[in-house]
């Protein structure tokens, strides 16, 4: 469990600063606080609402949950292409 916690923490430590830098690239200085606060709000909302939203899928049909997550990642990947 400690190793998994370290991996998750290391991933967040590498991803979050890079994500913020990517978000603000090309945004005027005046718009950056609003953009970063919206990004942080969305991240925190996902952390709070994700587990309760996924619980029925995990308990009922984990395959559906995995398919939904795979679809979301495919959409995100296509959006960044």
ABEGO torsion letter per residue (X at the ends): XAAAAAAAAAAAAAAAAAAAAAAABGBBAAAAAAAAAAAAAAAAAAAAAAAAAAAAAAAABAAAAAAAAAAAAAAAAAAAX
